[in-house]
Each structure stands twice: as C-alpha cells, then as structure tokens.
Amino acid sequence: MKSTVRNLHTRLKQQLSRKIHFPRHVVILIVILIVAFDLRVESVTHSIVDIPIRGDASEYFLYGYNLKHFGTYSKSDTLFNKTQIPPIPDATRAPIYGMFVSLFLNDPPQDKDIAKITLAQAFISTAVVLIVFLIGRRIFPIPFALTATALTAISPHLVTANIYILSETLFGFTLVLAVYVVSKIMHHKSVAIPMLAGLALAAAALTHPMLLYFIVPATIFLAGYWGWKNGHKKVVLFLMGFCVLYGAWTTRNLISVGAPGDNHLMRIVMRTGIYPNLLYKDIPDTFPYPYHYDPDFKETSKDLASVLTELTRAFRETPAKELRWYLMGKPIMLYSWDLTEAYSVHQRGDVFTYPVLSTPYHYLPHFRMTHGFMYATHWVWVILMLGGIVIAWLPRERLGLSEKSVFVARFISLLLLYHTAVMVAGVPISRYSIPMRPFMYIMSILPIALAFNWYLKRQVVQPARVRLGQRRKKHPGKRRGGSDSRRAPAHVE
C-alpha cells in the first residue's frame, strides 16, 4: 500500500515538474486577447457618456424594462408616463438586444444597471476578437489571422461601442458567430452544423433587422457553391434553422401585433437616405438630422409608396446629384472614421456614437497610441477591404487558396456587399458599419496575404531559373533532347 502511494506521489511530482509548452502563436493570441479585454473594460469603466439613455438607447432600455416588469415587449414609456400602463406590445425593433438588456435591470432600474450592461458587452466584444482569429484561420496562415485579430482588438470603434446601450456589440458577436458556424459547414457531415448556422444567422437578424434579407443571397450562394444535387440537404437544414427561430418572432407578432412585422423604421431609413449628404436643402447646420428641419418629412414617409414617390421626384429633379450621393457619397460616409450621431458644430463625431464627457482615449497613452495608429491607417484598411472583396471571386487556381479558404472568403465578401447595398438604399450612418469592422479587417488582409504568397513563389522559382541558365551556358552545344535536358527539373519552365 505504501509503495503504491509512493509511486502515485512520484508520478504526480513528475507531471507537475514538466514544463508547460504553448505554441508561439497561442502566446501571441493570449496577449492580443488581454490587450483587447483591457481596452474594453477600461473604456466602459472610465467613460462618462453625456445622457446615456437617449435616442435609440432609450427605446432599448424601455424594451428591457417592460419585458422585465410586465413581461411585454414594448417601447411604451411606463417609467415616467403611467397612462401607458400596461404597455402595448409592438414589433418596431428586433427583440434580442431588448431581451439582453432585461437580464441586467433591477425593478425599479438603477444607475448601476447601465454599468452591468456595458461590462457584459466588454466581455462579449472580447469574445468577438477570439472568434475573428478562428475565422481568420479558415482563410489565412497563422501570422495573417493574428494580424486581423490584432486590428479587431485595438479598433477604437469596436472598443467604444461597448459604452452605449445600443445593439452594435451584441449584433457584432452574433454575426461573427454565425459566419464562423457557416465556415464549418464545408467539412462537417453532421446535420447539426447547417442547422446551427441557420439558427445563428437568425439570431443575428433578430438582433439587428438589417440582416433579415441576407438569408436570400446566403442561400443562393450555398446552393450554387455545393450544387443542388450534392448540397440540397445542407441548404434545407440551413433554412430550417433560420425559419425555426425567426418564425417564432413572426408568430409572436401575428398574435400580439396582428402583423408579421413592422416596417416603420425601414420607411424612415429609406426616406432619410434621400437627403444628399444628410443635409436639408444643403444647409450645413441640418447635418446629420435633415428630417428635423423638413416640414414635409412626416407626409413623405407615411408609407412605402410615399417614400418611393419622393425618391423618384428627387432623381427626376437632380439626377446627377442623387446618383453621386447614392453611388459615391453613401459608401464613403458608411465606412468613414467619424460617427455622425455625435457630430455637432462644436466637435466631430470621432469614434463616439453619443458625446462623451470623459474617455480614456483623451488621457491614457495606450488608448491614444492605438487610436492614432488606427486613425492614420483607416482608409488603407478600407481600400484593401475593397480589393479583398473583388479578389475573393477570382478563380481558385489563380488565388492559390484551398477550397475551404475560398468558401469562407467569398461568404464574407457576399456579406459585406449585401451590407453596403442595404445601407446605400437607406441611411449610411457610419455607426452601422461597426459590427462589420471585424470582417473589414479580415478582408483587408486577403490582398496582403496573396501578395506575400506570390512573392514567396517568385523567390523560389527565380533561383531555379538562374541555375538552369548557368547549366546551359556551360554546354552551349548540347541539343534540347540531350542528357542535360533530361536532368533538368521538370517543374522549371
């Protein structure tokens, strides 16, 4: 018995004394995640937002409160207007972020509830960084995947998004999760993966309605990539997963609201997008809320037919101006550095959705350093992203990538194209591009990775050509069919 115990003790000491070895890239990834977490936690802890419950944030807060207090998903102001009790259910906003907010509210709500929500968002945003690395590894070698991950980690837009009671952080998380699950469909025969991918995409669409119609191009892409004969089962399971979750929301709306959904916000967004440069009659002081100054806005946005009539009128009266706004102005504004909603005559928006009274970006060195680097290189990443979106659709043989890598790259490219098209049709507020920033960084690395791969191949082939040329100079009289030519490497041209 004693010998047995002694042997176990010896083995345990041997196991504990062994050096724990982590691959170098794992150590680098852990450092990136620590940096990402530090930036996000310090940001939500030390930022002071000027009136944090305002605009869209106030509606999400009311949705969470009414769901917590009354069990009703509604934006009725039951906190300060007792005539709205009990709240009337509505479907103006997608439900998942309101449900998320309700998890952290006391009854009655307290100031510390906001701190709990933003801290939870800091954790979620850090998880996004990790998932970006996992997606990047489906496309790139480790160094390039780590580069996209590092850019996501230090992006000031993704860091500051967590300080607001807004859906961008949660939407970004559900979206990168959905793309990651889709990326795993390729080499998994399990029926669970396509269905999980559909469920994840539905969760993202229920966090932000912008993604709702992406199910159409996504399904067409998957069916076209696999072919109906080989991939119809996966496509059907993918659609089933999406419809099960989104169908639950539609059923709730039919029962509680009497309609499958509410297109009120869609009409407002489309109508607002008609104002060139988000100005009413080109008056600078009306930016970025031109509808506040337009006495006809309510009438021209009362239904979809009115919005389309106004759009037709604008293109008929000033076709060149509207065309330039829709084809150039909107995409540039969408991916611009400054967020428009915090803009005023006194300050530019920078990376803040609502104005802040204090932020670590004003005084902490590592915040200022990462902000300065990302600001200086911002348009470089945007231009590289555009190149990556186009390059992803080149023939696989020319790209030199595996089938798995091409599949993921093209799916992300399709997502970015869809997002841009939707925003061009509506309002190109740069805040709406925040959840797309991780994909922007992934696609911006694609041209760099391909250029590096091309350079390495050229370096390998060029010395071989030189060696072959030297051999032929030594034997100028040899004919091509001689013994020397037979000894030449077969892969050298």
Order of alpha helices (4+ residues) and beta strands (2+ residues): alpha-alpha-beta-alpha-alpha-alpha-alpha-alpha-alpha-alpha-alpha-alpha-alpha-alpha-alpha-alpha-alpha-beta-alpha-alpha-alpha-alpha-alpha
